[in-house]
Structures are given as structure tokens and as C-alpha cells.
Amino acid sequence: MNSLRAKSALLLVLLAVLFFFAHTFAAEISDVKVVSVNNSSAVVEWTTDVNTDATINYGLDANVGIVRYPLFDKNKHSLTLDNLDPATTYHFRVISSDAAGNKAATGAFVFTTKAGDDSLVQRIIKDINKLEDPEDIKEVDEALKDKAGDILKPPTILGATKVVVDTNSAEITWTTDRESGSAVYLAPESGYRAGAENPYTITQGDATERVTKHSVSVIGLEPATTYHFKVVSQDDVGLAAETADDTFKTRSLLPRISDAKVTRIQEDSAVVSWATPDVVAKGVVEYTNTRTNAKKSVGSPIYASNHSIRLADLEFGTRYSAVITATNESGDTLSSDPFTFITIRDVIPPAIAKVKNESTLFPGEDTKIQTIVSWETDEPAVCQVFYAQGAAGSGEGDSLPIEVSPSTEHTKVIVGFAPSTVYRFWVECADEARNSSVSEDFVLITPFKEKNIIDIILENFQGTFGWVNNIGK
């Protein structure tokens, strides 16, 4: 009997201990999450290991308010927080108490409601749309830019700007740390306005694109010209990154060699001629004796569009290979394809061209006429000028002394022509191989002699009174 009483007493003690512990330890809270958020509400869920009530403290900062589900009938909890402000960050914690009053609470959580029609941004936009005064709009714009400048940083240009130039264009590339526009400002050196608010005269690129790797093909440039430039990358809020002023120079036009030919091939010489129609250039002809492989070159330092170089000291009856190299004023070179020719006996007479004459009258008691005759030959030759009075006729006439040394440019001076008189003249030339040629006849009229006042008076009297002609007879 005593044993039964002892067992009963022990059971009561155990029950009391269990009851004590069951009402001493708080529930365990887990899996707290915000499962739904819009512009004015949010749903928070969590789990407890025993059935408890549900409470949420929430607010705009750590001093949170409260929403509570008062029944101790579930361990899966979900409470909705209503009447929240849109686009607003809220702080909250959850609390669960069991029926015995044991309370469990979490640390702080946060969530942000979505933006709605009545968000701060939307309200500002509505207010801006009400503005009508341009000065007010300008003030708002400046305020926004200032605020953006305080919060944001402009894009950063990473590394150096790269420029690849051509004759009429340039490819300019650069990189920024975030997406922004691509614009290039430039001006030729002759039009660059140093010190001006905007010293550039040309803008190319796309300022509205949004990329980090920028590439602008600048076109319409002049060859061999220095340009000042800078690149600008502006973002959506108007913050811009730009480089300091820099320069590049476009390439010169390459000299294009055209109409290359060999003329006046003789026993020991030949003339090579060509044109560089796109740009002035100087030229060199390198020629090789194909029998001995001996190489020589001859050139002209004069920049021109039409070129002619005489190759001398050639061997008779020999094949030569030649190449023309043209160099523009920037030092860029271009060479022709090789061409060949064979020296032969000269049987071609010199060609006479560009014959000109100019007469000058020197007045005085002894009136004098001076006539200058000039012409050219396509190879070195010695020439002689012949002349006779009258526009027609043929055969012999007077002549000037024959030239002493061969040349391709010729000039002779004739004195003794009478004023107001018609003369014809022609030129005879012979090359070093004694091939001769004769030009066509040319006609010149010497200047009229100016009349003095007495001659003019007598002529007037003669026209009026015929008897004046008999004076002195």
C-alpha cells in the first residue's frame, strides 16, 4: 500500500515538472518571409514549432507598430499589413506567444513596397507638368542636375582614346565604365577656335546610344590635314565624361602612277614619262641592264603632276627593266609595275612644239623692234631660226646663228624688224644623231609705231585739204 502511494506521488511530481517546462520555454520561430508586396500592402509568413498566436511589429524605422492575430490555434502564420505607403521601406519583426504566455520574437526584417500612382516620383512628375514659366522649368532642371551630381558620378573614360586614320576618314574608339552616348567633336587646325566656349566646328557620332564600347567613324575629312578633337560620353541624366583636346593628322593621298611610257629610245638613252594626276609628287626611275644586272637610278626632286626623266649612258642594243617610284609631300611612296625597253639606233628627228613669239617696240628717234621667239623639242637638239618679210612665200630667208649646245628648251632674240610689218619665220633642229626636222611657218606682226603730234596734225590736214600733199613739191 505504501509502495502504491509512493508511485502515485512520483507520477504527480513528473506531471508537475512536465507542466512547468511546457509553460516555461517559448515557441521556436522559423521560415520568416515576405511572400507578397504591392504598393500598399505586404503579406508576412512564418512558422512556430507549437501552436501560438501571431503578432507583427512594423513601421518606417526601428520604432515599429503592431498587428496581431490573437488566437493560439496554429503554427503556420500569415498576416497582411495594409495601408502602407508606396515605394517605401518598412522595418518589421514577428512575435509568437503560446497559450501559457511564453513569447518568442525575431530580429528585424525589411521590405520595400512597390511604387504606385501616388509615389514620390509620380507626385513630382505631376507637379512638374503643372509648370508653365520657362524660368521655373529651368530652375527645376538645374536642381535635378545638381541632385544627380550629388548622388551619381559621370561615366568614366577608361584608358586612352584610339585613332586609326585614313586619307578622308578616321576611326575613333574608346571605352567607358557604364553605358553612355558616343560623340566626337572636331575641327581642322585652320578652323579650331582655341579659347572659345566651343572651339570645334564638326560633331559626329550618336549621343543617344547607350554602350560601353564606343566607336565613331568620322568621315568627310581632308587628306594630309591636322584635326583637333575630343570625345564625349553623356548618360541619361546628362552627366558627361569627355577627354582633353587632342590632335590627329589624316594620311596624304597616295600618288597614282598613270600613262607611263618610254619615248625617244636611242642608242644610248631613253625618255621615261608618266603622270600622277591625283597629287603632286616627285619621282625616281630605277633601271637595270638585264644582261649585266647593273642597276642605276635617276630622279627629279620637283613635286609635279607630269613627269619626264631622261635615262643616259645606256648600252646600244640592250634590254632594260625599269620601275617608277613616286613620293608625295608626306613621304608616302608608290611604285609602278616593272616595264622593259631595248635601246636602238636613233632615226627619229626631234619634234618641235610650243613655238611662241613676242615683239616689243622701243620708241625714240631711232625706233627699234625686239622679237623673242621660244620653242621646245622632245629631245636635246641644236636649232636655228629663219625669217622673211611677208606672210607668204617659201625658200630661203635671213637666219639667226645656230645654237651651240643641244637643249630641249630654246629661246632666240631678233632685232632689226621694222614696225607695223608682217614677217614669217620657221625653226630647223637636229638631234645628236643628226636627225633633222623643220617646223611649219609662223606669222608675226610687229607693233605699230606711235605717231608724234606733228604727224597727227598733217594727217588731219591731208584728210581735209588735198593740197597739203603738194607742200614742198
Secondary structure, DSSP 8 states (H G I E B T S, - for coil): -HHHHHHHHHHHHHHHHHHHHHTTS---EEEEEEEEE-SS-EEEEEEEEEEEEEEEEEESSSS---EEEEEEEEEEEEEEE-S--TT-EEEEEEEEE-TT--EEE---EEEE----TTSHHHHHHHHHHT---HHHHHHHHHHHHHHHHHH-----EEEEEEEEE-SS-EEEEEEEEEEEEEEEEEEEGGG--TTSSS---EEEEEEEEEEEEEEEEE-S--TT-EEEEEEEEE-TTS-EEE---EEEE--------EEEEEES--SS-EEEEEE-TTS-EEEEEEEEETTT--EEEEEEEEEESEEEEEE-S--TT-EEEEEEEEE-TTS-EEE---EEEE---------EEEEEEEEEEE-SSS-EEEEEEEEEEEEEEEEEEEEEESSS--S--EE----SS-EEEEEEEEE---TT-EEEEEEEEEETT--EEE---EEEE-------HHHHHHHHHHHH-GGGGGTT-
